[in-house]
Amino acid sequence: MRTFYHFMMTYRGKVKPDDESKLADWMYKDHSFPKQSRSYEEISRYLEWNTPFSSALQVFDRLWEKYEAEYE
């Protein structure tokens, strides 16, 4: 199973960034992000403490559902 980080890398680098690509680009640049994690709780806690923009947690929740549907 792929990690959530690897799943998110498919959203990187859009010419016209949306919230999903902004979160993916931020995760890529943040060297402290838990890149090997498959835990919703661990990633959610990390984002609560280090949120890159105001709607990041909502974006994360939405994308986590897609991640689970695809990989679990």
Long-range contacts (C-beta under 8 A, 24 or more apart in sequence): 1-38, 1-71, 1-72, 2-71, 3-35, 3-36, 3-37, 3-38, 4-37, 4-38, 4-43, 4-64, 4-67, 5-33, 5-34, 5-35, 5-36, 5-37, 7-63, 7-66, 7-67, 7-70, 7-71, 8-63, 11-63, 19-53, 19-55, 19-56, 19-59, 20-59, 20-63, 22-52, 22-53, 22-59, 23-52, 23-53, 23-56, 23-59, 23-60, 23-63, 26-52, 26-53, 26-56, 40-64
